[in-house]
Every structure is written in C-alpha cells, then in structure tokens.
C-alpha cells in the first residue's frame, strides 16, 4: 500500500509553555525515532523569537487511522500540550522541494 501524506497543525493549549518544556526531551526522542515519517515538521510561532504556539508537519502514514495513532502517541499530545489538532490529506502540487510536480500538468 502506498503511503499517504498528511498535513497536521497542532495548536498549544493556553499556558502550556511549562508543560512543553517539561516534555520536550520525550517529544524530541519520539520525533527522532519516527523521523522516517516526516517530510518536514517543527514548531510554529507568532514571531521568530516568540515561544512556540503549536506545531506543523507533513508526514507519511498508511491511512488516517495510522496518522491518528502516530499523533496520539506523541508525548506532547499525551501531556496535554496541544489544545487542538487539525489533520488534512496533503497533495503535493508545487514547490521548491518538488521541482518536477508541474510536469504532470
């Protein structure tokens, strides 16, 4: 079965900075152990020097259930760092990282 791509945007809960810091090591360890799933991922911020306001990533998963299992096992998710998670199927269209995408048209 071909892996699907998913765009995941996670918004931090209010006052989650301490919780984020406390669970950062476990979150990074989980992310590194699953790096084969990631196309790209990282923290989102209001400004470059602001505290993280959430996370965004594009990942490979077998299906939506696989993606949800992966997301639920993230230590940040289990610790309540995130207030909301939005998930979309992601179809690559164009971009610097996909230089041949427009040849399909």
C-alpha positions in Angstrom: 0.0 0.0 0.0 1.3 3.5 -0.9 1.8 5.9 2.0 -0.4 8.9 2.1 0.7 12.4 3.0 -1.0 14.3 5.9 -0.7 18.0 7.0 -1.0 18.2 10.7 -1.4 21.6 12.5 -1.5 21.5 16.3 -2.3 24.5 18.5 -0.9 24.7 22.0 -3.2 24.9 25.0 -3.2 28.1 27.0 -0.3 28.4 29.4 1.3 25.3 28.0 4.9 26.7 28.0 6.0 24.9 31.2 4.3 21.6 30.1 6.0 21.9 26.7 9.4 22.5 28.3 8.9 19.6 30.8 8.1 17.2 28.0 10.4 18.5 25.3 13.1 15.7 25.7 10.5 12.9 25.3 8.8 14.7 22.4 12.1 15.1 20.5 13.1 11.5 21.3 9.7 10.3 19.9 10.1 12.5 16.8 13.6 11.3 16.1 12.5 7.7 16.5 9.9 8.4 13.9 11.9 10.6 11.6 11.1 8.3 8.6 7.5 9.5 8.8 8.4 13.2 8.4 8.7 15.2 5.2 9.0 18.3 7.4 7.9 19.3 10.9 8.5 21.8 13.6 7.2 24.5 15.9 5.0 27.4 14.8 5.4 30.8 16.3 3.8 34.2 16.1 7.3 35.8 15.5 10.7 34.3 15.1 11.7 34.9 18.7 8.3 34.1 20.3 7.5 30.9 22.3 6.0 28.1 20.2 2.3 28.4 19.7 2.0 24.9 18.3 3.4 22.6 15.7 3.0 21.8 12.0 4.2 18.9 10.0 3.8 16.9 6.8 4.1 13.2 7.5 3.8 9.8 5.7 1.1 7.4 7.1 -0.7 4.4 5.8 -4.1 6.0 6.3 -5.9 8.4 8.6 -6.1 5.8 11.4 -2.3 5.3 11.3 -1.8 9.1 11.4 -4.1 9.5 14.4 -2.3 6.7 16.2 1.1 8.3 15.5 -0.2 11.7 16.6 -1.8 10.4 19.8 1.5 8.7 20.9 3.4 11.9 20.8 4.5 12.8 24.4 3.3 16.4 23.9 -0.2 15.1 23.0 -0.2 12.7 26.0 0.9 15.5 28.3 -1.8 17.9 27.1 0.5 20.4 25.4 -1.9 20.7 22.5 -5.4 22.1 22.7 -6.4 21.3 19.1 -5.1 19.1 16.2 -6.3 19.6 12.6 -5.4 17.0 10.0 -5.8 17.1 6.2 -4.8 14.8 3.4 -2.0 16.6 1.6 -1.5 16.5 -2.1 1.8 17.9 -3.3 1.3 20.4 -6.1 4.2 22.7 -6.5 7.2 24.0 -4.6 11.0 24.2 -4.4 11.1 20.7 -2.9 9.1 19.1 -5.8 10.7 20.6 -8.9 9.0 18.1 -11.3 5.5 18.5 -10.0 4.4 20.8 -12.8 5.5 18.3 -15.4 2.4 16.3 -14.6 0.1 19.0 -16.0 
